[in-house]
């Protein structure tokens, strides 16, 4: 048996597919890591040191290029030769018989549905981007050079190499679904995927970003890598979960959809304990009919919400950003749900700018969003605290500040503080009393958000990133607003992602939890 792992190098993108259809048609479905039968043809060389390798010949031949669907030509026996570390080779199990005598090729026809596979602790069913001509691209400054974006090959490899392998060794397998287009989700059978797996636990990992939008077929501008249509995608995820395949990345679908859609923002903006800026939805039909009237209605709605909140004598949240009566030129933020990397967030002021922003956001080519969120803009944000929350606790913080807003109302560039001390000195006027008050508010808000997430899923969320906006209101006083509760696909630049990976693995099964390596979490910026 050889523990097979698919390589990322173009030209060596081998994927063992159970049938020719699963390898040649979309989506490509096959084993990127699994125990598979092979015959050793050359043992480790003498004096090879502590990491010896062996050469072997595969007894399976349905190899496909996951990007193109092209079948790997195996007419030459040498094409089935490969090498691996000795640690990834073990004696063949009794039920596995060689498919051809020594020196001859395995048969060409048929399927390999039941070839290979050993009982393992976990079967991971991984959904990831498979259109090589539209590669995943990301800003390393924002996402982290070591981690990559959370839909990238680098990030997925990091998950397995730094968390799964150290804990499980090779006691796992990975069945990968390479997705190129959202029309592929309808044809995916969770029952088939589950039947192929040999793990004592079968879980799903989705490294994709659901949006409200159409993917392009032949338009001038190609779709963005890993963006998929939310409706067919979540329908497929629901079928997977109904089959008993638990979602372990990022969240159970109910919480995932709530966070990604940003439905929580208007729903909780009047609830005092969460410090969410006042927000209303503007229906798309009102925007396309009369953008200026829609903008006026949005501002009036926010003023009514502000008046209602002021009548609540129990409200103890921030008030410093309330609009003054009759001034006009109200500062707002217009944004879309199912959006990532801040690409659909516009800062505007007054009815005219808001109407232009609403119309632009609502009528972008390919977008299918049914509304635009309009939010009261926090008057002054001295900095943001990006809090990495794992199992309900803030384990690290990254303190940042946006550098500028361009002429179109988009936030561009941001600065990072190297420590909390630097953030206090540079952006909080050295006011340690106000800083302490802000940190206490963050601790309280984080507890409330962790409790609220239990309303969306009875199983506690493993990890989220909560971005808080901080304002030093006066000496010794600070306001803290909730800016974003980001699902477990957030940028992990600023935290060791292995902390999150290990917490995810802890939820797979009691068996996997018992194998957790010793040692605790380290945090450098915890409030």
RODO-2510 file (C-alpha; in nm, 4 decimals, decimal comma):
residues 527
     n   res          X          Y          Z
     1     x     0,0000     0,0000     0,0000
     2     x     0,1208     0,3509    -0,0711
     3     x    -0,0215     0,6655     0,0841
     4     x    -0,0821     0,8713    -0,2316
     5     x    -0,0807     1,2492    -0,2232
     6     x    -0,1644     1,4648    -0,5253
     7     x     0,0962     1,7219    -0,6188
     8     x     0,0188     2,0813    -0,7167
     9     x     0,2863     2,1215    -0,9844
    10     x     0,1333     2,1766    -1,3306
    11     x     0,1966     1,8689    -1,5421
    12     x     0,1925     1,6504    -1,2330
    13     x    -0,1645     1,7165    -1,1192
    14     x    -0,2489     1,3517    -1,0822
    15     x    -0,5819     1,2563    -0,9321
    16     x    -0,6918     0,8939    -0,9010
    17     x    -1,0572     0,8823    -1,0054
    18     x    -1,2838     0,5866    -0,9239
    19     x    -1,4393     0,5919    -1,2735
    20     x    -1,3467     0,7549    -1,6064
    21     x    -1,6555     0,9777    -1,5853
    22     x    -1,5509     1,1214    -1,2483
    23     x    -1,2120     1,2096    -1,3949
    24     x    -1,3131     1,3380    -1,7364
    25     x    -1,6342     1,5254    -1,6605
    26     x    -1,6990     1,8200    -1,4288
    27     x    -1,6658     1,8299    -1,1385
    28     x    -1,3519     1,6155    -1,1212
    29     x    -1,3821     1,3853    -0,8218
    30     x    -1,1019     1,1632    -0,7026
    31     x    -0,8556     1,0654    -0,4372
    32     x    -0,5860     1,3199    -0,3659
    33     x    -0,4676     1,1236    -0,0617
    34     x    -0,5427     0,7563     0,0011
    35     x    -0,3848     0,4188     0,0612
    36     x    -0,3578     0,2568    -0,2832
    37     x    -0,2082    -0,0716    -0,4094
    38     x     0,1372    -0,0748    -0,5647
    39     x     0,4365    -0,3084    -0,6093
    40     x     0,7775    -0,2045    -0,4785
    41     x     1,0394    -0,2360    -0,7528
    42     x     1,3357    -0,0811    -0,5735
    43     x     1,3940    -0,0644    -0,1995
    44     x     1,5656     0,2131    -0,0085
    45     x     1,9309     0,2594    -0,0905
    46     x     2,1866     0,1754     0,1748
    47     x     2,3018     0,4759     0,3741
    48     x     2,0016     0,6829     0,2646
    49     x     1,9783     0,8412     0,6071
    50     x     1,6709     0,8980     0,8164
    51     x     1,4328     0,9705     0,5287
    52     x     1,4704     0,6802     0,2834
    53     x     1,2569     0,6489    -0,0302
    54     x     1,1419     0,3506    -0,2340
    55     x     1,0382     0,3170    -0,5974
    56     x     0,7178     0,1356    -0,6867
    57     x     0,4729     0,0712    -0,9674
    58     x     0,1069     0,1579    -0,9247
    59     x    -0,1538    -0,1170    -0,9587
    60     x    -0,4137     0,1461    -1,0493
    61     x    -0,4298     0,3420    -1,3708
    62     x    -0,7307     0,5767    -1,3780
    63     x    -0,5169     0,8867    -1,3308
    64     x    -0,6496     1,2204    -1,4542
    65     x    -0,5295     1,5795    -1,4639
    66     x    -0,7727     1,7488    -1,2255
    67     x    -0,7541     2,0786    -1,4141
    68     x    -0,8040     1,9638    -1,7737
    69     x    -0,9764     1,6280    -1,7299
    70     x    -0,7132     1,4707    -1,9532
    71     x    -0,6427     1,1085    -1,8745
    72     x    -0,2796     1,0348    -1,7965
    73     x    -0,1375     0,8017    -2,0610
    74     x    -0,0317     0,4772    -1,8939
    75     x     0,0519     0,2732    -2,2041
    76     x     0,4172     0,2591    -2,1039
    77     x     0,4807     0,0555    -1,7850
    78     x     0,7335     0,3195    -1,6818
    79     x     0,4547     0,5765    -1,6587
    80     x     0,3221     0,3983    -1,3503
    81     x     0,6542     0,4180    -1,1667
    82     x     0,6693     0,6530    -0,8706
    83     x     0,8592     0,7032    -0,5470
    84     x     0,7654     0,7831    -0,1896
    85     x     0,9112     0,8004     0,1567
    86     x     0,9395     0,4635     0,3236
    87     x     0,7060     0,5852     0,5995
    88     x     0,4261     0,6036     0,3410
    89     x     0,4650     0,2424     0,2286
    90     x     0,3310    -0,0595     0,4142
    91     x     0,2580    -0,4251     0,3434
    92     x    -0,0349    -0,4869     0,1120
    93     x    -0,3554    -0,5892     0,2835
    94     x    -0,4850    -0,9362     0,2143
    95     x    -0,7922    -0,8340     0,0171
    96     x    -0,5816    -0,6356    -0,2306
    97     x    -0,4516    -0,8446    -0,5164
    98     x    -0,2140    -0,7208    -0,7827
    99     x    -0,4056    -0,6411    -1,0996
   100     x    -0,1385    -0,7809    -1,3315
   101     x     0,1585    -1,0191    -1,3120
   102     x     0,5036    -0,8739    -1,2559
   103     x     0,6286    -0,6794    -1,5571
   104     x     0,2899    -0,6483    -1,7243
   105     x     0,0443    -0,3630    -1,7313
   106     x    -0,2825    -0,3676    -1,5376
   107     x    -0,5929    -0,4030    -1,7568
   108     x    -0,6980    -0,0826    -1,9333
   109     x    -1,0755    -0,0999    -1,9071
   110     x    -1,3303    -0,0865    -1,6283
   111     x    -1,3576     0,1213    -1,3150
   112     x    -1,1623     0,1269    -0,9924
   113     x    -1,4485     0,2045    -0,7581
   114     x    -1,3407    -0,0532    -0,5014
   115     x    -0,9665    -0,0536    -0,5549
   116     x    -0,7582     0,0611    -0,2626
   117     x    -0,8670     0,2232     0,0554
   118     x    -0,7994     0,1070     0,4070
   119     x    -1,0030     0,1813     0,7140
   120     x    -0,8781     0,5118     0,8489
   121     x    -0,9709     0,7463     1,1304
   122     x    -1,1079     1,0223     0,9069
   123     x    -1,2243     1,0671     0,5498
   124     x    -1,2068     1,4331     0,4475
   125     x    -1,4311     1,5310     0,1554
   126     x    -1,2716     1,8519     0,0274
   127     x    -1,4455     2,0962    -0,2070
   128     x    -1,2059     2,3379    -0,3734
   129     x    -1,1520     2,5502    -0,6830
   130     x    -1,0620     2,3539    -0,9958
   131     x    -1,0426     2,6048    -1,2834
   132     x    -0,6676     2,6337    -1,3394
   133     x    -0,7155     2,9006    -1,6076
   134     x    -0,8750     3,1259    -1,3439
   135     x    -0,6163     3,0886    -1,0667
   136     x    -0,6663     3,1864    -0,7056
   137     x    -0,4919     3,5197    -0,6496
   138     x    -0,4573     3,7140    -0,3287
   139     x    -0,2784     4,0039    -0,1662
   140     x    -0,0095     3,8521     0,0540
   141     x    -0,0033     4,1678     0,2684
   142     x    -0,3688     4,1126     0,3613
   143     x    -0,3839     3,7343     0,3745
   144     x    -0,0347     3,6475     0,4959
   145     x     0,2566     3,5208     0,2911
   146     x     0,2786     3,1859     0,4682
   147     x    -0,0959     3,1188     0,4912
   148     x    -0,2379     3,2432     0,1617
   149     x    -0,6060     3,3126     0,1189
   150     x    -0,8385     3,0582     0,2739
   151     x    -0,9391     2,9191    -0,0670
   152     x    -0,5827     2,8778    -0,1945
   153     x    -0,3835     2,5586    -0,2456
   154     x    -0,1231     2,6925    -0,0035
   155     x    -0,3803     2,7226     0,2744
   156     x    -0,5252     2,3752     0,2149
   157     x    -0,1782     2,2190     0,2147
   158     x    -0,1030     2,4030     0,5383
   159     x    -0,4124     2,2525     0,7003
   160     x    -0,3066     1,8978     0,6208
   161     x     0,0705     1,9292     0,6560
   162     x     0,0764     2,1222     0,9831
   163     x    -0,2310     1,9875     1,1609
   164     x    -0,3684     1,6651     1,0139
   165     x    -0,0426     1,4768     0,9486
   166     x     0,1204     1,5630     1,2846
   167     x    -0,1880     1,4328     1,4633
   168     x    -0,3076     1,1429     1,2474
   169     x     0,0048     1,0404     1,0597
   170     x    -0,1326     0,8723     0,7473
   171     x    -0,4495     0,7502     0,9196
   172     x    -0,6763     0,9564     0,6934
   173     x    -0,7816     0,9974     0,3315
   174     x    -0,8886     1,2917     0,1160
   175     x    -1,1586     1,2707    -0,1504
   176     x    -1,1424     1,5960    -0,3460
   177     x    -1,4138     1,7615    -0,5533
   178     x    -1,2605     2,0155    -0,7933
   179     x    -1,5282     2,2718    -0,8815
   180     x    -1,5075     2,4974    -1,1870
   181     x    -1,8643     2,6256    -1,2071
   182     x    -2,1745     2,6501    -0,9903
   183     x    -2,3801     2,4419    -1,2320
   184     x    -2,1839     2,1384    -1,1104
   185     x    -2,3355     2,1328    -0,7615
   186     x    -2,6746     1,9964    -0,8712
   187     x    -2,5184     1,6759    -1,0048
   188     x    -2,3144     1,5898    -0,6963
   189     x    -2,4404     1,2861    -0,5052
   190     x    -2,3520     1,2954    -0,1339
   191     x    -2,4494     0,9296    -0,1084
   192     x    -2,1900     0,8340    -0,3711
   193     x    -1,9197     1,0392    -0,2019
   194     x    -2,0006     0,8848     0,1348
   195     x    -2,0013     0,5315    -0,0077
   196     x    -1,6484     0,5764    -0,1439
   197     x    -1,5038     0,6707     0,1945
   198     x    -1,3443     0,4286     0,4425
   199     x    -1,3085     0,6632     0,7377
   200     x    -1,4614     0,5948     1,0753
   201     x    -1,5625     0,9605     1,0569
   202     x    -1,6552     1,1361     0,7310
   203     x    -1,6474     1,5166     0,7293
   204     x    -1,6615     1,7899     0,4649
   205     x    -1,4323     2,0885     0,4167
   206     x    -1,5498     2,3646     0,1801
   207     x    -1,2743     2,5962     0,0606
   208     x    -1,5033     2,8093    -0,1572
   209     x    -1,6706     3,1497    -0,1259
   210     x    -2,0500     3,1585    -0,1858
   211     x    -2,1746     3,4808    -0,3434
   212     x    -2,5009     3,6146    -0,4824
   213     x    -2,3888     3,6311    -0,8404
   214     x    -2,3582     3,4531    -1,1702
   215     x    -2,0378     3,2924    -1,2861
   216     x    -1,9341     3,3898    -1,6359
   217     x    -1,9350     3,1560    -1,9330
   218     x    -1,7845     3,3764    -2,2030
   219     x    -1,8039     3,7320    -2,0785
   220     x    -1,5173     3,9730    -2,1265
   221     x    -1,4317     3,9717    -1,7574
   222     x    -1,3891     3,6219    -1,6091
   223     x    -1,5384     3,5318    -1,2753
   224     x    -1,3241     3,5482    -0,9637
   225     x    -1,1584     3,2243    -0,8574
   226     x    -1,3431     3,0242    -0,5901
   227     x    -1,6562     3,2454    -0,6071
   228     x    -1,9638     3,0223    -0,6448
   229     x    -2,3370     3,0932    -0,6611
   230     x    -2,4723     3,0719    -0,3067
   231     x    -2,8125     2,9185    -0,3884
   232     x    -2,7094     2,5936    -0,5622
   233     x    -2,4045     2,5720    -0,3393
   234     x    -2,5924     2,5819    -0,0091
   235     x    -2,8543     2,3438    -0,1504
   236     x    -2,5719     2,0971    -0,2130
   237     x    -2,4255     2,1552     0,1343
   238     x    -2,7695     2,0833     0,2831
   239     x    -2,7809     1,7524     0,0935
   240     x    -2,4349     1,6664     0,2222
   241     x    -2,5383     1,7396     0,5796
   242     x    -2,8629     1,5429     0,5366
   243     x    -2,6473     1,2465     0,4352
   244     x    -2,4611     1,2703     0,7647
   245     x    -2,1461     1,4332     0,6258
   246     x    -2,0790     1,7005     0,8858
   247     x    -1,9426     2,0385     0,7765
   248     x    -1,6163     2,1016     0,9611
   249     x    -1,4916     2,3926     0,7517
   250     x    -1,6052     2,6585     0,7898
   251     x    -1,9301     2,6101     0,9879
   252     x    -2,2586     2,4249     0,9903
   253     x    -2,4564     2,5672     0,7007
   254     x    -2,7078     2,7588     0,9143
   255     x    -2,4447     2,9684     1,0917
   256     x    -2,2336     2,9932     0,7778
   257     x    -2,5169     3,1353     0,5695
   258     x    -2,6188     3,3812     0,8431
   259     x    -2,2670     3,5217     0,8750
   260     x    -2,1911     3,5312     0,5032
   261     x    -2,5200     3,6952     0,4054
   262     x    -2,4746     3,9583     0,6787
   263     x    -2,8363     3,9032     0,7829
   264     x    -2,7207     3,9388     1,1418
   265     x    -2,6313     4,3059     1,0903
   266     x    -2,9808     4,4600     1,0525
   267     x    -3,1334     4,1939     1,2769
   268     x    -2,9180     4,2890     1,5763
   269     x    -2,8511     4,6598     1,5257
   270     x    -3,1322     4,7574     1,7677
   271     x    -3,0263     4,5047     2,0318
   272     x    -2,8232     4,7072     2,2833
   273     x    -2,5724     4,4430     2,3848
   274     x    -2,4020     4,3921     2,0487
   275     x    -2,2942     4,7469     1,9528
   276     x    -2,3865     4,7083     1,5852
   277     x    -2,4207     5,0382     1,3953
   278     x    -2,7784     5,1054     1,2848
   279     x    -2,8497     4,9321     0,9543
   280     x    -3,1380     4,8967     0,7089
   281     x    -3,1905     4,6941     0,3933
   282     x    -3,2780     4,8816     0,0749
   283     x    -3,4650     4,6527    -0,1692
   284     x    -3,3167     4,6355    -0,5166
   285     x    -3,6514     4,7191    -0,6780
   286     x    -3,6589     5,0585    -0,5041
   287     x    -3,3028     5,1308    -0,6121
   288     x    -3,3495     5,0589    -0,9817
   289     x    -3,6820     5,2489    -0,9866
   290     x    -3,5621     5,5698    -0,8215
   291     x    -3,2128     5,5645    -0,6635
   292     x    -3,2430     5,9107    -0,5078
   293     x    -3,5761     5,8303    -0,3444
   294     x    -3,4338     5,4987    -0,2211
   295     x    -3,1399     5,6838    -0,0648
   296     x    -3,3745     5,9313     0,1019
   297     x    -3,5846     5,6473     0,2434
   298     x    -3,2729     5,4739     0,3769
   299     x    -3,1581     5,7862     0,5611
   300     x    -3,5065     5,8481     0,7025
   301     x    -3,5241     5,4862     0,8169
   302     x    -3,1912     5,5159     0,9980
   303     x    -3,3042     5,8390     1,1660
   304     x    -3,6219     5,6664     1,2871
   305     x    -3,4156     5,3752     1,4172
   306     x    -3,1865     5,6206     1,5956
   307     x    -3,4842     5,7919     1,7595
   308     x    -3,6248     5,4564     1,8661
   309     x    -3,2936     5,3521     2,0167
   310     x    -3,2670     5,6782     2,2115
   311     x    -3,6063     5,6106     2,3752
   312     x    -3,4726     5,2808     2,5111
   313     x    -3,3602     5,3746     2,8615
   314     x    -3,1802     5,0400     2,8982
   315     x    -2,9476     5,1113     2,6059
   316     x    -2,5875     5,1441     2,7245
   317     x    -2,4039     5,1192     2,3937
   318     x    -2,2154     5,3907     2,2050
   319     x    -2,4032     5,7087     2,1160
   320     x    -2,1174     5,9305     2,0045
   321     x    -2,1802     5,8546     1,6370
   322     x    -2,5499     5,9476     1,6357
   323     x    -2,6463     6,1923     1,3631
   324     x    -2,7295     6,5416     1,4808
   325     x    -3,0818     6,6632     1,3968
   326     x    -3,1285     6,8538     1,0739
   327     x    -2,7661     6,8690     0,9600
   328     x    -2,7949     6,6665     0,6375
   329     x    -2,4966     6,5157     0,4575
   330     x    -2,5296     6,2064     0,6738
   331     x    -2,2299     5,9729     0,6560
   332     x    -2,3245     5,6171     0,5616
   333     x    -2,1707     5,2902     0,4538
   334     x    -2,3342     5,0999     0,1667
   335     x    -2,2424     4,7324     0,1400
   336     x    -2,3493     4,3950     0,0040
   337     x    -2,3897     4,0593     0,1699
   338     x    -2,2112     3,7520     0,0345
   339     x    -1,9082     3,9660    -0,0401
   340     x    -1,5428     3,9275     0,0504
   341     x    -1,2234     4,1262     0,0875
   342     x    -1,4139     4,4552     0,1219
   343     x    -1,4773     4,4822    -0,2528
   344     x    -1,8449     4,5842    -0,2139
   345     x    -1,8200     4,8390     0,0670
   346     x    -1,8583     5,2113    -0,0163
   347     x    -1,8278     5,5126     0,2117
   348     x    -2,0762     5,7848     0,1129
   349     x    -2,2082     6,1152     0,2457
   350     x    -2,5503     6,2638     0,1785
   351     x    -2,8429     6,1543    -0,0366
   352     x    -2,6771     6,2115    -0,3732
   353     x    -2,3653     6,0067    -0,3013
   354     x    -2,5739     5,7367    -0,1364
   355     x    -2,8054     5,7127    -0,4374
   356     x    -2,5068     5,6743    -0,6688
   357     x    -2,3541     5,4112    -0,4429
   358     x    -2,6800     5,2192    -0,4155
   359     x    -2,7296     5,2105    -0,7909
   360     x    -2,3715     5,1092    -0,8599
   361     x    -2,3751     4,8253    -0,6052
   362     x    -2,7190     4,6994    -0,7112
   363     x    -2,6523     4,6929    -1,0860
   364     x    -2,3031     4,5460    -1,1120
   365     x    -2,2750     4,2918    -1,3958
   366     x    -2,3352     3,9370    -1,2805
   367     x    -2,4546     4,0275    -0,9318
   368     x    -2,7896     3,8889    -0,8123
   369     x    -2,8107     4,0505    -0,4667
   370     x    -3,1686     4,1473    -0,3835
   371     x    -3,0803     4,4375    -0,1540
   372     x    -2,8082     4,6744    -0,0393
   373     x    -2,7326     4,7310     0,3282
   374     x    -2,7048     5,0935     0,4385
   375     x    -2,5378     5,1487     0,7730
   376     x    -2,4852     5,4531     0,9887
   377     x    -2,1151     5,5299     0,9674
   378     x    -1,9179     5,5475     1,2903
   379     x    -1,8085     5,9099     1,3198
   380     x    -1,4430     5,8427     1,3876
   381     x    -1,2558     5,5131     1,3953
   382     x    -0,9158     5,5488     1,5579
   383     x    -0,8287     5,1859     1,4878
   384     x    -0,9713     4,8383     1,4426
   385     x    -0,9075     4,5389     1,6664
   386     x    -0,9207     4,2216     1,4585
   387     x    -0,9890     3,9627     1,7264
   388     x    -0,9277     3,5960     1,6511
   389     x    -1,1818     3,4030     1,8551
   390     x    -1,1291     3,0291     1,9090
   391     x    -1,3735     2,8289     2,1198
   392     x    -1,5267     3,1500     2,2494
   393     x    -1,1994     3,3093     2,3628
   394     x    -0,9923     3,5835     2,2032
   395     x    -0,6588     3,4111     2,1423
   396     x    -0,4906     3,6914     1,9505
   397     x    -0,5512     4,0429     1,8187
   398     x    -0,4214     4,2398     1,5247
   399     x    -0,4522     4,6167     1,5533
   400     x    -0,4913     4,8001     1,2232
   401     x    -0,6077     5,1292     1,0793
   402     x    -0,7287     5,2103     0,7299
   403     x    -0,4935     5,4514     0,5614
   404     x    -0,7208     5,6291     0,3141
   405     x    -1,0541     5,6357     0,1309
   406     x    -1,0245     5,6872    -0,2437
   407     x    -1,2397     5,9121    -0,4617
   408     x    -1,4889     5,6310    -0,5208
   409     x    -1,5547     5,5802    -0,1506
   410     x    -1,3525     5,2604    -0,1182
   411     x    -1,1119     5,1995     0,1676
   412     x    -0,7588     5,1548     0,0351
   413     x    -0,4524     5,0348     0,2219
   414     x    -0,4199     4,9843     0,5916
   415     x    -0,1542     5,0129     0,8561
   416     x    -0,0629     4,7518     1,1160
   417     x     0,0600     4,8112     1,4673
   418     x     0,3310     4,5701     1,5775
   419     x     0,1911     4,5501     1,9297
   420     x    -0,0881     4,6728     2,1531
   421     x     0,1565     4,9162     2,3117
   422     x     0,2301     5,0706     1,9719
   423     x    -0,1427     5,0962     1,8940
   424     x    -0,2083     5,2809     2,2219
   425     x     0,0798     5,5191     2,1682
   426     x     0,0199     5,5942     1,8007
   427     x    -0,3582     5,5793     1,7646
   428     x    -0,5076     5,6197     2,1137
   429     x    -0,3079     5,9233     2,2294
   430     x    -0,1300     5,7088     2,4879
   431     x    -0,4546     5,6959     2,6882
   432     x    -0,4170     5,3679     2,8763
   433     x    -0,7346     5,4226     3,0772
   434     x    -0,9437     5,4556     2,7607
   435     x    -0,7620     5,1541     2,6151
   436     x    -0,8408     4,9422     2,9213
   437     x    -1,2066     5,0378     2,8919
   438     x    -1,2071     4,9409     2,5225
   439     x    -1,0484     4,6021     2,5989
   440     x    -1,3085     4,5333     2,8670
   441     x    -1,5863     4,6117     2,6185
   442     x    -1,4261     4,3728     2,3676
   443     x    -1,4204     4,0911     2,6237
   444     x    -1,7867     4,1496     2,7079
   445     x    -1,8954     4,1754     2,3438
   446     x    -1,7052     3,8605     2,2481
   447     x    -1,8853     3,6616     2,5188
   448     x    -2,2190     3,7900     2,3886
   449     x    -2,1349     3,7064     2,0279
   450     x    -2,0277     3,3547     2,1257
   451     x    -2,3602     3,3086     2,3039
   452     x    -2,5547     3,4491     2,0072
   453     x    -2,3899     3,2014     1,7693
   454     x    -2,5414     2,9220     1,9771
   455     x    -2,8806     3,0432     1,8515
   456     x    -2,7680     2,9595     1,4977
   457     x    -2,6030     2,6261     1,5796
   458     x    -2,6284     2,4231     1,8996
   459     x    -2,2695     2,3072     1,8529
   460     x    -2,0381     2,5964     1,9468
   461     x    -1,8578     2,7640     1,6594
   462     x    -1,4913     2,6705     1,6485
   463     x    -1,3592     3,0038     1,5305
   464     x    -1,4601     3,3442     1,3965
   465     x    -1,2824     3,6741     1,3572
   466     x    -1,4632     3,9705     1,5094
   467     x    -1,3488     4,3111     1,3916
   468     x    -1,4200     4,5849     1,6436
   469     x    -1,4010     4,9579     1,5684
   470     x    -1,2462     5,1625     1,8490
   471     x    -1,2856     5,5344     1,9126
   472     x    -1,1244     5,7312     2,1937
   473     x    -1,4199     5,9538     2,2782
   474     x    -1,2562     6,1556     2,5569
   475     x    -0,9771     6,1107     2,8126
   476     x    -1,0299     5,7755     2,9807
   477     x    -1,3381     5,6941     2,7687
   478     x    -1,3756     5,4759     2,4599
   479     x    -1,6511     5,3490     2,2325
   480     x    -1,6350     5,0042     2,0749
   481     x    -1,8517     4,9041     1,7796
   482     x    -1,8901     4,5625     1,6184
   483     x    -1,7777     4,5999     1,2595
   484     x    -1,7757     4,2422     1,1330
   485     x    -1,8259     3,8864     1,2521
   486     x    -1,6325     3,6938     0,9908
   487     x    -1,6881     3,3261     0,9238
   488     x    -1,4017     3,0791     0,9498
   489     x    -1,2713     3,1847     0,6115
   490     x    -1,1257     3,5079     0,7414
   491     x    -0,7706     3,6229     0,6768
   492     x    -0,5421     3,4532     0,9278
   493     x    -0,2563     3,6948     0,8800
   494     x    -0,1759     3,7794     1,2406
   495     x    -0,2451     3,4408     1,3995
   496     x    -0,0823     3,1003     1,3709
   497     x    -0,3486     2,9136     1,1685
   498     x    -0,2496     2,5843     1,3319
   499     x    -0,4316     2,7067     1,6440
   500     x    -0,7538     2,7126     1,4414
   501     x    -0,6732     2,3925     1,2516
   502     x    -0,6223     2,1966     1,5729
   503     x    -0,9461     2,3321     1,7168
   504     x    -1,1277     2,2180     1,4006
   505     x    -0,9769     1,8692     1,4252
   506     x    -1,0879     1,8470     1,7888
   507     x    -1,4501     1,8533     1,6688
   508     x    -1,4163     1,5674     1,4174
   509     x    -1,4523     1,2809     1,6663
   510     x    -1,3582     1,1729     2,0175
   511     x    -1,0926     0,9506     1,8604
   512     x    -0,9257     1,2462     1,6896
   513     x    -0,9621     1,4625     2,0009
   514     x    -0,7689     1,2062     2,2085
   515     x    -0,4794     1,2327     1,9634
   516     x    -0,4419     1,6086     2,0138
   517     x    -0,0733     1,6960     2,0570
   518     x     0,0289     1,8322     2,3970
   519     x     0,0830     2,2028     2,4457
   520     x    -0,1398     2,5057     2,4791
   521     x    -0,2193     2,8034     2,2625
   522     x    -0,0005     3,1059     2,2595
   523     x    -0,1462     3,4517     2,2254
   524     x     0,0374     3,7785     2,1844
   525     x    -0,2398     4,0381     2,1693
   526     x    -0,5229     3,9041     2,3822
   527     x    -0,7368     4,1815     2,5343
***
